[in-house]
Amino acid sequence: DFASYYVAAALVMQLTGIWIVHDWEEDVRTGSLSVKLLKPLDPFHHYLANELGWKLFALVLLVPLFAVATGLLPILHYPVTPGRLVAVIISILLSLTLNFAMGSAFGVLAFWTTQSHTLFGIWSGIGQFLSGWIAPLALFPAGFRRLADLLPFYPTLGLPIEILMGRTTGAEAAFSMGVGVAWTVVFFILYRVLWRAGLRRYEAVGA
C-alpha cells in the first residue's frame, strides 16, 4: 500500500505541481513584466500556457511509464474502473487549477516583496503535511484529518491518490472536490485583487 501510494503521489506531483511563483518574482524584479503588459492578454495566460506545455510533456512521458510499472510490478495495485478513472482525471485537473490559482496569488506578492517565493515555500511546507505528501492522512489523528478536509491542500494531492487507490467514497470525493473548487475561486479572486493593486505600484525597476 505504501509503495502504491508514493508512486502515485510522485506522478500526481509531477502532473499538478507549479513553479510560477518564481516566474512572477523574476519578471517583476527584472522589469521583464513590462513586455508582457504590452500584449492584449493578462500575463496570467502566458504563465498558464507555459505550465500546460510542461504538463503535457510530463503526461506523455510519465503516464505510460506509470502504466508499464503498474503492469510489471505486483507490489503496485490500483483497482481502476472507468468511473474511478474519470474521477481521477477530474481531480487532477482540479488540483492543477487550484495549484495555479494559489501560485498566482502568491506570485503577485512580488509587487511588494522580493521574497514571494519564500512565503510560498512556507505555505507549501504546511501543505506537505495537510495534503498527504509526508504521509497518508489516514495515519494522522481524526481531528487532523477533519482540518485537512476543509483546507486547500488535500485536493491538490491526497484526493487524486485516494480516488485512484479506491480509498474514498463517491460522496467523500465529491465533497473534497467541492472544497477544492471553493478554494480555487477564493485564490483566483485574491489574485485579481492583488494584481490590480500591484499594477498601480509597479515601476519596472530592472527595465
N, C-alpha and C positions, 0 to 999 in steps of 0.2 A: 504493500500500500504506500509506504513512504517513497519507494522508487518511482511508482506510477505518479504520485503527487508531484514530486520535484521535477521530474522530466516534463510533465505537463506545465508546471509553473515556469520552467525555463522557456518553453515555447510561447506561452501567453505573454511573458515579459517581453520577449523579442517582438511580438506582434502588436503590442499595445503601449510599450514604454515610449516616452517622448523626451526630447532634449532641446526643445525650442527656447527654453529659458536662456540658454547660453547664446542663442542666435539673437534674441531680443536685446540682451545686455550688450553684446558686441556691436550691434548696429546702432544702438542709442549712444554708446560710449564713443565710437569712432566717427559718428555722423553719417554712416552708410545708410541710415534710415531715410535720409533726405531724398535719395534716389528713388526709394520705394514710394515716398509720398507724392512723387510726380506722376505716378501711374494711377489709372482710374479705379483700381481696386484697393481695398483695405489691405495693408501688409499681412493681416491675418490669413488671407487667401494664399499669399506667397508661401508662408511658413507651412500652411496646411498641405499645399500641393507638394512641397519638398518632403514632408514627413510621409505622405501617402506613397510617394515614389519609393522611399526606402522600405516601407511596409510591404509593398508589392514584391520587391526584391526578396525580402525575408520570407514572404508567403510562398513564393515559387521555390525557394531554396530549402526551407526548413520543414514545411509540411510533408513533402514526400519523404524526407529523412525520418521524420517522426512516424509516418505510416509504416515505413520499412522496419524501423526499430521495434515498433509495436508487434509487427508480424513475426519477427525473428526472435524476440526475447520474451519468453513466457512470463518473466517477472513483471512485465508491463501489461496491465489489464485495464481496459476501458469498455464497459458494457454499452456500446454506442447503438442507438436506434435512430431511425430517420428523424423522429420528433426531437430527440435529445440533441442530435447533430445541428438541427435548425436553431435550437435554443442556445447551443454553444456559440454558433456564428453570430447570433443577435447579441449575446452577452459580450463577445469580443469586440464587436463594433461599438457597443455602448461603452466598454472600457476605454477604447481608443478615443472616443469622443469626449468622455469625461476627463481623461488624462490631458487631452489637448486644451480643454477649457480651463483646467487648473493651471497648466503650464503657461497659458496665455495671460491669465490673471496675475501670476507671479512675474511673468516676463516683463510686463509693462511697469512693474515697480522700478525698473531700470531708469525711468524718468526721474526718480527721486533718490535712488541709491545705486552704487556700483556693486552691491552685494546681493542682488536679487537671486542669483544662483545659490548663494549660501542659505538664504531664507527658504528657498525651495528645497534645498538639501535637508534642512531640519524638518520641514514638512514631510518630505519623502521618508526620512528616517522614522518618524512616527508611523507613517503609513506602512512601513515594512512589518511592523508588529500587527497592525489592525487590518491589514489586507490578507494576511495568511502567508506572507513570504518567508518570515522567520520560522514559523511552524504553523501547521493547520490550526484553524481557530477552534476546532473540536477539542484540542488539547488544553485550551485555556479555561479558566473558571466561567461559569454560566453568565455572570454579570459582565465579564469582559466581552463575551460573545454578543450579548444584548447591546452593549455600547457600540461594538463594531458594526452591527446590523444597521445602525442609524447614521453612521458616518460615511464619507465618500470613498473610503479605501477598499472595503471588501468587494464592491462591484468592479474594481479595476483589476483584480487578480483572483481572489478566492472564489468568486462566483462562477466564472467560466470553468475553473478546475473542478469544483464540486459538481457542477452540472455534467461535465464530461465523465466523471467517475461515478455518477448516479448517487451522489450523497445528499441531494436536496430534492424536495418535492416540487411539483409544479407551482403550488401556492407560494412556497418559500422563494422560489426563483423569481416569480412574478413580483413579489413584494420587494426583493432586493433590486430588481431592475427598475421598479418604480422609484426607489430611493436614489438609484444612480441617475435616472432622468431628472429628478428634482434637483440634485446637486449640480448636474450639468447646466441646468437653467440658471441656478444661483451663480455659478462661477462665470458663465458667459455674460450675465448682466454685470457682474463685478468687473469683468474685463472691459466691457464697453464704457462703464463709468470711469474707470481709471485711464483708459485710452484717451477719452475726450479731455479729461483733466490734464493728463500728461502732455498732450499736444500743445496745450496753452503755455507750457513751460519749457518745451523743447527748444534748444538753442543750437543744435548741430555742432557740439563742441569740437569734434575731431574733423569737421569738414574743411 
